[in-house]
Amino acid sequence: MKLNSIAYSFALGALILAALTTFARAQSGGQFDLSLSTIDGGGGTSSGGQFALNGTIGQPDAGALTGGSFKLEGGFWSGITVQQTPGAPLLKIKLIGGGMAVISWPASATGFTLEESVSVAQPNSWSATPYSVTDTATEHTVTVSAVGVKCYRLKK
């Protein structure tokens, strides 16, 4: 009887170890590492070029993940996105609360107009944003509503 109990405990331990090893391998590979994650409901997919990113409604514990020229910050999503235009400076989005966000780009980049669209899939749906541009010492900034779905880009 005692031998069956020992064999059962050994088999259960081996099964748990195998499951943990598989889980650990699924979280990293090559130059990528996702050692901290959560299991949440909801979410969506964002893609462009050869990259696709799947996410959830909120991962405030994920913090910032960086590598090369990429940075991913966890947290609650907004309906505001940016589309990077070739040759244009990098656009940044910062949620400031109260249903508002600030979109910015370097002050050294001149001659660009901020455009907006509710549908990136329709190329003729872009128009100049009605919000005014405020310049700081380092950035052009535009405060926009973060309610609803809207995409922004710079156009020369």
C-alpha positions as CSV (number, residue, x, y, z in Angstrom):
1,M,0.0,0.0,0.0
2,K,2.8,2.4,0.9
3,L,4.5,1.7,-2.5
4,N,1.4,2.7,-4.4
5,S,1.2,6.0,-2.5
6,I,4.9,6.7,-3.2
7,A,4.4,5.9,-7.0
8,Y,1.3,8.1,-7.1
9,S,3.1,11.0,-5.4
10,F,6.1,10.6,-7.8
11,A,3.8,10.5,-10.9
12,L,1.8,13.6,-9.7
13,G,5.0,15.5,-9.0
14,A,6.4,14.6,-12.5
15,L,3.2,15.8,-14.1
16,I,3.2,19.1,-12.3
17,L,6.9,19.6,-13.2
18,A,6.2,18.9,-16.9
19,A,3.3,21.3,-16.9
20,L,5.4,24.1,-15.3
21,T,8.3,23.5,-17.7
22,T,5.9,23.7,-20.7
23,F,4.4,27.0,-19.3
24,A,7.9,28.5,-18.8
25,R,9.0,27.7,-22.3
26,A,5.8,29.3,-23.7
27,Q,6.7,32.6,-22.1
28,S,10.1,33.1,-23.7
29,G,12.0,32.2,-26.9
30,G,14.9,33.6,-28.7
31,Q,15.4,37.2,-28.0
32,F,11.9,37.7,-26.5
33,D,10.9,37.2,-22.9
34,L,7.4,37.5,-21.4
35,S,8.2,36.5,-17.9
36,L,5.3,38.5,-16.3
37,S,1.8,38.1,-17.6
38,T,-1.9,38.0,-16.5
39,I,-4.9,36.1,-17.7
40,D,-7.7,38.7,-18.3
41,G,-10.9,38.7,-20.4
42,G,-11.6,40.8,-23.5
43,G,-9.0,42.5,-25.7
44,G,-8.1,42.8,-29.3
45,T,-5.4,42.7,-32.0
46,S,-3.3,45.5,-33.4
47,S,-1.2,44.8,-36.5
48,G,1.0,46.6,-39.0
49,G,3.6,45.2,-41.5
50,Q,5.1,42.0,-40.2
51,F,4.0,42.7,-36.6
52,A,0.8,41.8,-34.7
53,L,0.1,42.4,-31.1
54,N,-2.8,40.7,-29.2
55,G,-3.8,42.1,-25.8
56,T,-6.4,42.3,-23.1
57,I,-8.5,45.0,-21.6
58,G,-6.0,45.8,-18.8
59,Q,-2.7,44.6,-17.5
60,P,-1.6,47.3,-15.0
61,D,1.0,44.9,-13.6
62,A,2.8,44.3,-16.9
63,G,4.7,47.6,-16.7
64,A,6.8,48.6,-19.6
65,L,8.4,46.2,-22.0
66,T,11.2,47.6,-24.2
67,G,13.5,46.2,-26.9
68,G,15.3,47.9,-29.8
69,S,13.1,50.8,-31.0
70,F,9.9,49.3,-29.5
71,K,8.2,50.1,-26.2
72,L,5.0,48.5,-24.9
73,E,3.3,49.8,-21.8
74,G,0.6,47.8,-20.0
75,G,-2.6,49.3,-18.7
76,F,-6.1,50.1,-19.9
77,W,-6.6,50.7,-23.6
78,S,-8.0,53.8,-25.3
79,G,-9.9,54.0,-28.6
80,I,-7.2,56.4,-29.8
81,T,-4.5,55.1,-32.0
82,V,-1.8,56.5,-34.2
83,Q,-0.7,55.5,-37.7
84,Q,3.0,56.0,-38.4
85,T,3.5,57.7,-41.7
86,P,6.7,56.9,-43.5
87,G,9.1,59.8,-43.2
88,A,7.1,61.5,-40.4
89,P,8.3,61.8,-36.8
90,L,7.1,59.4,-34.2
91,L,3.7,60.3,-32.7
92,K,3.1,59.8,-28.9
93,I,-0.1,59.4,-27.0
94,K,-0.6,60.1,-23.3
95,L,-3.9,59.7,-21.6
96,I,-4.4,62.6,-19.1
97,G,-7.7,61.7,-17.6
98,G,-11.1,63.3,-17.8
99,G,-11.7,61.6,-21.1
100,M,-8.8,63.4,-22.8
101,A,-5.4,62.5,-24.3
102,V,-2.4,64.4,-25.5
103,I,-0.8,63.6,-28.9
104,S,2.7,64.9,-29.5
105,W,5.6,64.9,-31.8
106,P,9.1,66.6,-31.7
107,A,9.2,70.4,-32.1
108,S,12.0,70.0,-34.6
109,A,9.6,68.4,-37.1
110,T,8.0,71.2,-39.0
111,G,5.6,71.3,-41.9
112,F,3.4,68.4,-40.7
113,T,-0.4,68.5,-40.2
114,L,-2.2,66.2,-37.7
115,E,-4.9,64.3,-39.4
116,E,-7.7,62.1,-38.0
117,S,-9.9,59.3,-39.2
118,V,-12.5,57.0,-37.6
119,S,-11.5,54.3,-40.2
120,V,-7.9,53.5,-41.1
121,A,-9.2,51.1,-43.7
122,Q,-10.7,53.9,-45.8
123,P,-7.8,56.0,-47.3
124,N,-10.1,58.9,-48.2
125,S,-11.5,59.3,-44.7
126,W,-8.6,61.4,-43.3
127,S,-9.1,65.1,-42.5
128,A,-7.2,67.8,-40.6
129,T,-8.0,67.6,-36.9
130,P,-10.1,70.5,-35.6
131,Y,-8.0,70.6,-32.4
132,S,-5.4,73.4,-32.1
133,V,-1.6,72.6,-31.9
134,T,0.2,74.0,-28.8
135,D,4.0,74.2,-29.0
136,T,6.3,73.6,-26.0
137,A,10.1,73.9,-25.9
138,T,10.4,70.3,-27.1
139,E,7.1,69.2,-28.7
140,H,4.1,70.0,-30.7
141,T,1.1,68.9,-28.7
142,V,-2.6,68.5,-29.4
143,T,-5.2,67.7,-26.7
144,V,-7.9,65.5,-28.0
145,S,-11.0,63.6,-26.7
146,A,-10.1,60.0,-25.7
147,V,-13.8,59.0,-26.0
148,G,-14.7,56.8,-29.0
149,V,-12.5,55.4,-31.7
150,K,-10.2,57.6,-33.6
151,C,-6.8,57.3,-35.4
152,Y,-4.3,60.1,-35.9
153,R,-1.4,60.6,-38.3
154,L,1.0,63.3,-39.5
155,K,0.9,64.4,-43.1
156,K,3.2,66.7,-45.0
